[in-house]
Amino acid sequence: MRSLLLKISSANITADDPAIRQAAAIIRHGGLVAFPTETVYGLGGNALDREAVLRIFEAKQRPAWDPIIVHACSLAMAKTLVRAWPEAAQKLSACFMPGPLTLLLPKHDMIPDACTAGREKVGVRIPAHPVALALIEAAGVPIAAPSANRFGAASPTTAAHVQRDLDGRIDAILDAGPAEIGVESTVIDITAQPPIIYRPGGISREQIEFVIGPVRLAARETHGGVPPESLESPGLGIRHYAPRARLVLVDDERAMAKAIEQFVARGEHVGLMLPDGWLPVSRKVDPIMQPGAGSPADADLSVTEVRQCVAFSWGKFDQLPMLAARLYAGLRWLDEHQATVILCPVPPATGIGLAIVDRLRKAAAQPTPDPSKRSPQ
């Protein structure tokens, strides 16, 4: 059976909207609803219902060691989920909540251990999206929600992305158009000294340090591809956010041009995450452009011609928010056009660029052997 698709406008939305009430009822009865946030689409279930949380893991095929963030609709609700709300939490929440910031804090006993991968800290955030806030308010419970995709794949920024990954595996999808930011929330443990950013995201390191002073980035070692017992934060898996095609990172336009020739010579169908103004291709290799993007005048190719390239118009390379917003959409679009390898330049790791670089490096990592298929207990 297909998942119920509920189209909704985010303008003037309230908890009394019929689609919101229907989705909220599903949540209250233990079901799963994909919904938009300002970052990406999330897959939501009642965070206080262990069985609902386990269904999230099952629908996503998510391993038990990867924790899930809990979403609240107000600061008052967020504070009920944790045992402490330190001064740094108060300062950051005053500046960035609602918004793309997740605070790791000691969890209240009401949060199931499955939600936190058995750890004592839970990630809590208040999304800055009217549909998400209305859904949580109408449900009357906090909502546990990782990204609404199959585990390890590129995150969904539209309802159509969710349908491709999870249709029939979840109860409903709330469609309110594309997510604005395009990369996940920043996850920070403010109980550490100094605080640790485990996942760069929509709130930059620079913004956080302006409010609470120096923080550090987590550096996680891997051990021969052996799955961990549990992760401190979502998004720390060695390979994550990945398209089906192999992702290869390049430094600049010249390196992209060289890589194109090499992969085309091997018979690959090459996908390009192509910044505006870049045309690193020879006359022999003209790219098929994303619909609506400018194409070379002599390009008259079908997307089925595997010897050529297919290019996604990524945006201006110095406009990092645009690159973030279009990152996952571009990787998914190139997958849909049968790219076997995707070439992508790496932007500067400043501001939201740090989140983009983090996602690209994880997406380009080689898969680990024998990934864990354990189910949460």
LUMMIDREN-74960 format. One record per residue (C-alpha): residue number from 1; residue in three letters; z, x, y. Coordinates in nm, 2 decimals, padded with zeros to 4 digits. Layout:
# LUMMIDREN-74960
+-----+-----+--------+--------+--------+
|   i |  aa |      z |      x |      y |
+-----+-----+--------+--------+--------+
| NUM | Ala |      Z |      X |      Y |
...
+-----+-----+--------+--------+--------+
This chain:
# LUMMIDREN-74960
+-----+-----+--------+--------+--------+
|   i |  aa |      z |      x |      y |
+-----+-----+--------+--------+--------+
|   1 | Met |  00.00 |  00.00 |  00.00 |
|   2 | Arg | -00.09 |  00.13 |  00.34 |
|   3 | Ser |  00.18 |  00.20 |  00.61 |
|   4 | Leu |  00.21 | -00.07 |  00.87 |
|   5 | Leu |  00.05 |  00.04 |  01.20 |
|   6 | Leu |  00.22 | -00.09 |  01.51 |
|   7 | Lys |  00.03 | -00.02 |  01.83 |
|   8 | Ile |  00.25 | -00.02 |  02.14 |
|   9 | Ser |  00.22 |  00.08 |  02.51 |
|  10 | Ser |  00.49 |  00.31 |  02.64 |
|  11 | Ala |  00.47 |  00.15 |  02.98 |
|  12 | Asn |  00.78 | -00.06 |  03.06 |
|  13 | Ile |  00.88 | -00.06 |  02.70 |
|  14 | Thr |  01.23 | -00.20 |  02.61 |
|  15 | Ala |  01.43 | -00.24 |  02.29 |
|  16 | Asp |  01.33 | -00.61 |  02.29 |
|  17 | Asp |  00.96 | -00.54 |  02.24 |
|  18 | Pro |  00.85 | -00.71 |  01.92 |
|  19 | Ala |  00.70 | -00.39 |  01.77 |
|  20 | Ile |  01.02 | -00.20 |  01.85 |
|  21 | Arg |  01.24 | -00.48 |  01.69 |
|  22 | Gln |  01.02 | -00.47 |  01.38 |
|  23 | Ala |  01.04 | -00.09 |  01.35 |
|  24 | Ala |  01.41 | -00.09 |  01.42 |
|  25 | Ala |  01.47 | -00.35 |  01.14 |
|  26 | Ile |  01.29 | -00.12 |  00.90 |
|  27 | Ile |  01.52 |  00.17 |  01.00 |
|  28 | Arg |  01.84 | -00.04 |  00.97 |
|  29 | His |  01.73 | -00.14 |  00.61 |
|  30 | Gly |  01.68 |  00.22 |  00.50 |
|  31 | Gly |  01.31 |  00.25 |  00.56 |
|  32 | Leu |  01.10 |  00.51 |  00.73 |
|  33 | Val |  00.91 |  00.48 |  01.06 |
|  34 | Ala |  00.69 |  00.74 |  01.23 |
|  35 | Phe |  00.73 |  00.73 |  01.60 |
|  36 | Pro |  00.62 |  00.92 |  01.91 |
|  37 | Thr |  00.83 |  01.17 |  02.10 |
|  38 | Glu |  00.74 |  01.38 |  02.40 |
|  39 | Thr |  00.69 |  01.68 |  02.16 |
|  40 | Val |  00.52 |  01.56 |  01.84 |
|  41 | Tyr |  00.54 |  01.25 |  01.62 |
|  42 | Gly |  00.86 |  01.23 |  01.42 |
|  43 | Leu |  00.94 |  01.06 |  01.08 |
|  44 | Gly |  01.25 |  00.86 |  01.14 |
|  45 | Gly |  01.52 |  00.72 |  00.91 |
|  46 | Asn |  01.88 |  00.62 |  00.96 |
|  47 | Ala |  02.07 |  00.95 |  01.01 |
|  48 | Leu |  02.39 |  00.79 |  00.87 |
|  49 | Asp |  02.23 |  00.67 |  00.55 |
|  50 | Arg |  02.21 |  00.95 |  00.29 |
|  51 | Glu |  01.95 |  00.76 |  00.08 |
|  52 | Ala |  01.72 |  00.72 |  00.39 |
|  53 | Val |  01.75 |  01.09 |  00.47 |
|  54 | Leu |  01.65 |  01.17 |  00.11 |
|  55 | Arg |  01.35 |  00.95 |  00.14 |
|  56 | Ile |  01.24 |  01.15 |  00.44 |
|  57 | Phe |  01.25 |  01.47 |  00.23 |
|  58 | Glu |  01.05 |  01.29 | -00.05 |
|  59 | Ala |  00.78 |  01.15 |  00.18 |
|  60 | Lys |  00.72 |  01.48 |  00.35 |
|  61 | Gln |  00.77 |  01.69 |  00.03 |
|  62 | Arg |  01.02 |  01.89 |  00.23 |
|  63 | Pro |  01.24 |  02.13 |  00.05 |
|  64 | Ala |  01.62 |  02.07 |  00.06 |
|  65 | Trp |  01.69 |  02.40 |  00.24 |
|  66 | Asp |  01.51 |  02.28 |  00.56 |
|  67 | Pro |  01.75 |  02.08 |  00.79 |
|  68 | Ile |  01.65 |  01.77 |  01.00 |
|  69 | Ile |  01.73 |  01.71 |  01.36 |
|  70 | Val |  01.92 |  01.39 |  01.46 |
|  71 | His |  01.79 |  01.19 |  01.76 |
|  72 | Ala |  02.02 |  00.99 |  01.99 |
|  73 | Cys |  01.93 |  00.75 |  02.27 |
|  74 | Ser |  02.21 |  00.86 |  02.50 |
|  75 | Leu |  02.46 |  01.14 |  02.57 |
|  76 | Ala |  02.74 |  00.91 |  02.45 |
|  77 | Met |  02.57 |  00.86 |  02.11 |
|  78 | Ala |  02.49 |  01.23 |  02.08 |
|  79 | Lys |  02.86 |  01.32 |  02.13 |
|  80 | Thr |  02.97 |  01.09 |  01.85 |
|  81 | Leu |  02.76 |  01.30 |  01.61 |
|  82 | Val |  02.94 |  01.63 |  01.66 |
|  83 | Arg |  03.30 |  01.75 |  01.65 |
|  84 | Ala |  03.28 |  01.96 |  01.97 |
|  85 | Trp |  03.08 |  01.94 |  02.30 |
|  86 | Pro |  03.14 |  02.28 |  02.47 |
|  87 | Glu |  03.08 |  02.36 |  02.83 |
|  88 | Ala |  02.74 |  02.51 |  02.76 |
|  89 | Ala |  02.63 |  02.19 |  02.59 |
|  90 | Gln |  02.74 |  02.00 |  02.90 |
|  91 | Lys |  02.54 |  02.22 |  03.13 |
|  92 | Leu |  02.23 |  02.22 |  02.92 |
|  93 | Ser |  02.24 |  01.85 |  02.86 |
|  94 | Ala |  02.28 |  01.78 |  03.23 |
|  95 | Cys |  01.96 |  01.97 |  03.29 |
|  96 | Phe |  01.74 |  01.90 |  02.99 |
|  97 | Met |  01.85 |  01.58 |  02.82 |
|  98 | Pro |  01.66 |  01.36 |  02.76 |
|  99 | Gly |  01.40 |  01.63 |  02.68 |
| 100 | Pro |  01.27 |  01.88 |  02.43 |
| 101 | Leu |  01.60 |  02.06 |  02.36 |
| 102 | Thr |  01.80 |  02.05 |  02.04 |
| 103 | Leu |  02.16 |  02.17 |  02.04 |
| 104 | Leu |  02.32 |  02.30 |  01.71 |
| 105 | Leu |  02.68 |  02.20 |  01.70 |
| 106 | Pro |  02.95 |  02.14 |  01.44 |
| 107 | Lys |  02.86 |  01.80 |  01.27 |
| 108 | His |  03.08 |  01.50 |  01.24 |
| 109 | Asp |  03.15 |  01.39 |  00.88 |
| 110 | Met |  02.94 |  01.08 |  00.93 |
| 111 | Ile |  02.62 |  01.30 |  00.91 |
| 112 | Pro |  02.52 |  01.34 |  00.55 |
| 113 | Asp |  02.50 |  01.70 |  00.42 |
| 114 | Ala |  02.14 |  01.64 |  00.31 |
| 115 | Cys |  02.05 |  01.62 |  00.68 |
| 116 | Thr |  02.19 |  01.96 |  00.76 |
| 117 | Ala |  02.08 |  02.14 |  00.44 |
| 118 | Gly |  02.45 |  02.16 |  00.35 |
| 119 | Arg |  02.55 |  02.35 |  00.67 |
| 120 | Glu |  02.83 |  02.26 |  00.90 |
| 121 | Lys |  02.61 |  02.24 |  01.21 |
| 122 | Val |  02.37 |  01.96 |  01.30 |
| 123 | Gly |  02.08 |  01.97 |  01.55 |
| 124 | Val |  02.11 |  01.69 |  01.81 |
| 125 | Arg |  01.87 |  01.59 |  02.07 |
| 126 | Ile |  01.77 |  01.30 |  02.31 |
| 127 | Pro |  01.40 |  01.26 |  02.32 |
| 128 | Ala |  01.23 |  01.20 |  02.65 |
| 129 | His |  00.99 |  00.93 |  02.54 |
| 130 | Pro |  01.04 |  00.56 |  02.62 |
| 131 | Val |  00.93 |  00.44 |  02.27 |
| 132 | Ala |  01.16 |  00.68 |  02.09 |
| 133 | Leu |  01.46 |  00.58 |  02.31 |
| 134 | Ala |  01.39 |  00.21 |  02.27 |
| 135 | Leu |  01.36 |  00.25 |  01.89 |
| 136 | Ile |  01.69 |  00.43 |  01.86 |
| 137 | Glu |  01.86 |  00.18 |  02.09 |
| 138 | Ala |  01.72 | -00.12 |  01.90 |
| 139 | Ala |  01.81 |  00.03 |  01.56 |
| 140 | Gly |  02.17 |  00.09 |  01.69 |
| 141 | Val |  02.19 |  00.41 |  01.48 |
| 142 | Pro |  02.10 |  00.77 |  01.54 |
| 143 | Ile |  01.76 |  00.86 |  01.38 |
| 144 | Ala |  01.71 |  01.17 |  01.16 |
| 145 | Ala |  01.35 |  01.28 |  01.23 |
| 146 | Pro |  01.15 |  01.59 |  01.14 |
| 147 | Ser |  00.78 |  01.60 |  01.23 |
| 148 | Ala |  00.58 |  01.32 |  01.06 |
| 149 | Asn |  00.36 |  01.54 |  00.84 |
| 150 | Arg |  00.35 |  01.69 |  00.50 |
| 151 | Phe |  00.58 |  01.99 |  00.49 |
| 152 | Gly |  00.43 |  02.32 |  00.63 |
| 153 | Ala |  00.12 |  02.15 |  00.78 |
| 154 | Ala |  00.03 |  02.14 |  01.14 |
| 155 | Ser |  00.25 |  01.89 |  01.32 |
| 156 | Pro |  00.11 |  01.55 |  01.42 |
| 157 | Thr |  00.05 |  01.48 |  01.79 |
| 158 | Thr | -00.12 |  01.14 |  01.74 |
| 159 | Ala | -00.07 |  00.84 |  01.51 |
| 160 | Ala | -00.40 |  00.92 |  01.34 |
| 161 | His | -00.26 |  01.26 |  01.24 |
| 162 | Val |  00.04 |  01.08 |  01.08 |
| 163 | Gln | -00.19 |  00.84 |  00.89 |
| 164 | Arg | -00.39 |  01.13 |  00.74 |
| 165 | Asp | -00.08 |  01.29 |  00.61 |
| 166 | Leu |  00.16 |  01.01 |  00.52 |
| 167 | Asp | -00.02 |  00.68 |  00.50 |
| 168 | Gly |  00.13 |  00.48 |  00.21 |
| 169 | Arg |  00.42 |  00.71 |  00.18 |
| 170 | Ile |  00.62 |  00.56 |  00.47 |
| 171 | Asp |  00.68 |  00.20 |  00.59 |
| 172 | Ala |  00.54 |  00.20 |  00.94 |
| 173 | Ile |  00.39 |  00.40 |  01.22 |
| 174 | Leu |  00.45 |  00.33 |  01.59 |
| 175 | Asp |  00.13 |  00.43 |  01.78 |
| 176 | Ala |  00.18 |  00.49 |  02.15 |
| 177 | Gly | -00.09 |  00.75 |  02.21 |
| 178 | Pro | -00.08 |  01.13 |  02.20 |
| 179 | Ala |  00.24 |  01.33 |  02.24 |
| 180 | Glu |  00.25 |  01.50 |  02.58 |
| 181 | Ile |  00.41 |  01.85 |  02.51 |
| 182 | Gly |  00.25 |  01.92 |  02.17 |
| 183 | Val |  00.50 |  02.16 |  02.03 |
| 184 | Glu |  00.85 |  02.09 |  01.89 |
| 185 | Ser |  01.18 |  02.11 |  02.08 |
| 186 | Thr |  01.37 |  02.43 |  02.14 |
| 187 | Val |  01.66 |  02.47 |  01.90 |
| 188 | Ile |  01.96 |  02.67 |  02.02 |
| 189 | Asp |  02.30 |  02.74 |  01.87 |
| 190 | Ile |  02.53 |  02.75 |  02.18 |
| 191 | Thr |  02.84 |  02.82 |  01.97 |
| 192 | Ala |  02.72 |  03.17 |  01.90 |
| 193 | Gln |  02.79 |  03.46 |  02.14 |
| 194 | Pro |  02.55 |  03.50 |  02.30 |
| 195 | Pro |  02.37 |  03.17 |  02.22 |
| 196 | Ile |  02.08 |  03.20 |  01.97 |
| 197 | Ile |  01.74 |  03.03 |  02.00 |
| 198 | Tyr |  01.63 |  02.96 |  01.65 |
| 199 | Arg |  01.31 |  02.79 |  01.74 |
| 200 | Pro |  01.13 |  02.83 |  02.08 |
| 201 | Gly |  00.99 |  02.51 |  02.20 |
| 202 | Gly |  00.94 |  02.27 |  02.50 |
| 203 | Ile |  01.23 |  02.42 |  02.70 |
| 204 | Ser |  01.17 |  02.79 |  02.77 |
| 205 | Arg |  01.41 |  03.07 |  02.72 |
| 206 | Glu |  01.38 |  03.14 |  03.09 |
| 207 | Gln |  01.49 |  02.79 |  03.18 |
| 208 | Ile |  01.79 |  02.81 |  02.94 |
| 209 | Glu |  01.90 |  03.15 |  03.07 |
| 210 | Phe |  01.89 |  03.02 |  03.43 |
| 211 | Val |  02.15 |  02.76 |  03.33 |
| 212 | Ile |  02.38 |  02.94 |  03.09 |
| 213 | Gly |  02.29 |  03.31 |  03.11 |
| 214 | Pro |  02.16 |  03.55 |  02.85 |
| 215 | Val |  02.05 |  03.42 |  02.51 |
| 216 | Arg |  01.89 |  03.59 |  02.21 |
| 217 | Leu |  01.61 |  03.50 |  01.98 |
| 218 | Ala |  01.69 |  03.47 |  01.61 |
| 219 | Ala |  01.53 |  03.73 |  01.38 |
| 220 | Arg |  01.52 |  03.61 |  01.03 |
| 221 | Glu |  01.44 |  03.84 |  00.74 |
| 222 | Thr |  01.26 |  03.73 |  00.43 |
| 223 | His |  01.33 |  03.85 |  00.08 |
| 224 | Gly |  01.02 |  03.87 | -00.13 |
| 225 | Gly |  00.93 |  03.50 | -00.07 |
| 226 | Val |  01.24 |  03.37 | -00.25 |
| 227 | Pro |  01.33 |  03.03 | -00.10 |
| 228 | Pro |  01.66 |  03.04 |  00.09 |
| 229 | Glu |  01.97 |  02.84 |  00.00 |
| 230 | Ser |  01.94 |  02.68 |  00.35 |
| 231 | Leu |  01.80 |  02.75 |  00.69 |
| 232 | Glu |  02.00 |  02.74 |  01.01 |
| 233 | Ser |  01.73 |  02.54 |  01.19 |
| 234 | Pro |  01.41 |  02.35 |  01.13 |
| 235 | Gly |  01.09 |  02.56 |  01.17 |
| 236 | Leu |  01.23 |  02.89 |  01.03 |
| 237 | Gly |  01.02 |  02.88 |  00.71 |
| 238 | Ile |  00.81 |  03.19 |  00.69 |
| 239 | Arg |  00.49 |  02.98 |  00.67 |
| 240 | His |  00.49 |  02.67 |  00.88 |
| 241 | Tyr |  00.27 |  02.46 |  01.11 |
| 242 | Ala | -00.03 |  02.57 |  00.92 |
| 243 | Pro | -00.38 |  02.43 |  00.89 |
| 244 | Arg | -00.55 |  02.41 |  00.55 |
| 245 | Ala | -00.80 |  02.68 |  00.66 |
| 246 | Arg | -00.68 |  03.04 |  00.67 |
| 247 | Leu | -00.56 |  03.12 |  01.03 |
| 248 | Val | -00.65 |  03.46 |  01.17 |
| 249 | Leu | -00.51 |  03.57 |  01.51 |
| 250 | Val | -00.71 |  03.79 |  01.75 |
| 251 | Asp | -00.62 |  03.98 |  02.06 |
| 252 | Asp | -00.90 |  03.90 |  02.29 |
| 253 | Glu | -01.26 |  03.78 |  02.33 |
| 254 | Arg | -01.41 |  04.11 |  02.20 |
| 255 | Ala | -01.19 |  04.10 |  01.89 |
| 256 | Met | -01.29 |  03.73 |  01.83 |
| 257 | Ala | -01.66 |  03.82 |  01.85 |
| 258 | Lys | -01.62 |  04.10 |  01.60 |
| 259 | Ala | -01.42 |  03.87 |  01.36 |
| 260 | Ile | -01.68 |  03.60 |  01.39 |
| 261 | Glu | -01.96 |  03.83 |  01.27 |
| 262 | Gln | -01.75 |  03.96 |  00.98 |
| 263 | Phe | -01.65 |  03.62 |  00.85 |
| 264 | Val | -01.99 |  03.46 |  00.90 |
| 265 | Ala | -02.14 |  03.76 |  00.70 |
| 266 | Arg | -01.90 |  03.67 |  00.42 |
| 267 | Gly | -02.04 |  03.31 |  00.41 |
| 268 | Glu | -01.73 |  03.16 |  00.57 |
| 269 | His | -01.74 |  02.85 |  00.79 |
| 270 | Val | -01.56 |  02.98 |  01.10 |
| 271 | Gly | -01.35 |  02.76 |  01.32 |
| 272 | Leu | -01.27 |  02.88 |  01.67 |
| 273 | Met | -00.97 |  02.79 |  01.89 |
| 274 | Leu | -01.19 |  02.86 |  02.19 |
| 275 | Pro | -01.04 |  02.90 |  02.55 |
| 276 | Asp | -01.25 |  02.77 |  02.83 |
| 277 | Gly | -01.51 |  03.03 |  02.94 |
| 278 | Trp | -01.50 |  03.22 |  02.62 |
| 279 | Leu | -01.83 |  03.24 |  02.43 |
| 280 | Pro | -01.78 |  03.54 |  02.20 |
| 281 | Val | -02.08 |  03.46 |  01.98 |
| 282 | Ser | -02.42 |  03.61 |  01.93 |
| 283 | Arg | -02.75 |  03.42 |  01.94 |
| 284 | Lys | -02.73 |  03.41 |  01.56 |
| 285 | Val | -02.40 |  03.23 |  01.56 |
| 286 | Asp | -02.39 |  02.94 |  01.80 |
| 287 | Pro | -02.08 |  02.72 |  01.77 |
| 288 | Ile | -02.08 |  02.35 |  01.72 |
| 289 | Met | -01.84 |  02.23 |  02.00 |
| 290 | Gln | -01.58 |  01.97 |  02.00 |
| 291 | Pro | -01.72 |  01.64 |  02.12 |
| 292 | Gly | -01.71 |  01.63 |  02.50 |
| 293 | Ala | -01.69 |  02.00 |  02.54 |
| 294 | Gly | -01.97 |  02.21 |  02.68 |
| 295 | Ser | -02.21 |  02.36 |  02.42 |
| 296 | Pro | -02.46 |  02.64 |  02.44 |
| 297 | Ala | -02.79 |  02.50 |  02.55 |
| 298 | Asp | -02.97 |  02.62 |  02.23 |
| 299 | Ala | -02.70 |  02.49 |  01.99 |
| 300 | Asp | -02.85 |  02.21 |  01.78 |
| 301 | Leu | -02.64 |  02.24 |  01.46 |
| 302 | Ser | -02.48 |  02.00 |  01.21 |
| 303 | Val | -02.12 |  02.04 |  01.12 |
| 304 | Thr | -02.23 |  02.07 |  00.76 |
| 305 | Glu | -02.41 |  02.40 |  00.82 |
| 306 | Val | -02.14 |  02.63 |  00.67 |
| 307 | Arg | -02.30 |  02.95 |  00.79 |
| 308 | Gln | -02.23 |  02.87 |  01.15 |
| 309 | Cys | -01.92 |  02.82 |  01.36 |
| 310 | Val | -01.74 |  02.51 |  01.48 |
| 311 | Ala | -01.54 |  02.54 |  01.81 |
| 312 | Phe | -01.25 |  02.35 |  01.95 |
| 313 | Ser | -01.23 |  02.36 |  02.33 |
| 314 | Trp | -00.87 |  02.47 |  02.37 |
| 315 | Gly | -00.84 |  02.48 |  02.75 |
| 316 | Lys | -00.79 |  02.74 |  03.01 |
| 317 | Phe | -00.62 |  03.04 |  02.86 |
| 318 | Asp | -00.38 |  03.08 |  03.16 |
| 319 | Gln | -00.26 |  02.72 |  03.14 |
| 320 | Leu |  00.00 |  02.75 |  02.87 |
| 321 | Pro |  00.12 |  02.38 |  02.88 |
| 322 | Met | -00.24 |  02.27 |  02.81 |
| 323 | Leu | -00.27 |  02.52 |  02.52 |
| 324 | Ala |  00.06 |  02.39 |  02.37 |
| 325 | Ala | -00.05 |  02.02 |  02.41 |
| 326 | Arg | -00.38 |  02.09 |  02.23 |
| 327 | Leu | -00.27 |  02.34 |  01.97 |
| 328 | Tyr | -00.20 |  02.12 |  01.67 |
| 329 | Ala | -00.48 |  01.88 |  01.76 |
| 330 | Gly | -00.72 |  02.17 |  01.76 |
| 331 | Leu | -00.61 |  02.31 |  01.42 |
| 332 | Arg | -00.64 |  01.97 |  01.26 |
| 333 | Trp | -00.98 |  01.91 |  01.42 |
| 334 | Leu | -01.12 |  02.23 |  01.28 |
| 335 | Asp | -00.98 |  02.15 |  00.94 |
| 336 | Glu | -01.16 |  01.81 |  00.95 |
| 337 | His | -01.48 |  01.99 |  01.03 |
| 338 | Gln | -01.45 |  02.20 |  00.71 |
| 339 | Ala | -01.36 |  02.54 |  00.86 |
| 340 | Thr | -01.26 |  02.78 |  00.59 |
| 341 | Val | -01.11 |  03.03 |  00.84 |
| 342 | Ile | -00.99 |  02.97 |  01.19 |
| 343 | Leu | -00.98 |  03.24 |  01.46 |
| 344 | Cys | -00.73 |  03.20 |  01.74 |
| 345 | Pro | -00.64 |  03.42 |  02.03 |
| 346 | Val | -00.27 |  03.48 |  02.11 |
| 347 | Pro | -00.15 |  03.38 |  02.46 |
| 348 | Pro |  00.13 |  03.56 |  02.65 |
| 349 | Ala |  00.48 |  03.49 |  02.51 |
| 350 | Thr |  00.63 |  03.37 |  02.83 |
| 351 | Gly |  00.75 |  03.02 |  02.91 |
| 352 | Ile |  00.61 |  02.77 |  02.66 |
| 353 | Gly |  00.38 |  03.05 |  02.55 |
| 354 | Leu |  00.67 |  03.18 |  02.34 |
| 355 | Ala |  00.66 |  02.86 |  02.14 |
| 356 | Ile |  00.29 |  02.88 |  02.10 |
| 357 | Val |  00.31 |  03.24 |  01.97 |
| 358 | Asp |  00.59 |  03.14 |  01.73 |
| 359 | Arg |  00.38 |  02.86 |  01.58 |
| 360 | Leu |  00.07 |  03.07 |  01.55 |
| 361 | Arg |  00.25 |  03.35 |  01.37 |
| 362 | Lys |  00.41 |  03.12 |  01.13 |
| 363 | Ala |  00.08 |  02.93 |  01.07 |
| 364 | Ala | -00.10 |  03.26 |  01.01 |
| 365 | Ala |  00.16 |  03.39 |  00.76 |
| 366 | Gln |  00.06 |  03.42 |  00.40 |
| 367 | Pro |  00.21 |  03.15 |  00.17 |
| 368 | Thr |  00.51 |  03.26 | -00.03 |
| 369 | Pro |  00.47 |  03.25 | -00.41 |
| 370 | Asp |  00.63 |  02.97 | -00.62 |
| 371 | Pro |  00.77 |  02.77 | -00.33 |
| 372 | Ser |  01.08 |  02.57 | -00.40 |
| 373 | Lys |  01.03 |  02.22 | -00.52 |
| 374 | Arg |  01.40 |  02.13 | -00.53 |
| 375 | Ser |  01.51 |  01.79 | -00.42 |
| 376 | Pro |  01.81 |  01.75 | -00.19 |
| 377 | Gln |  02.13 |  01.67 | -00.36 |
+-----+-----+--------+--------+--------+
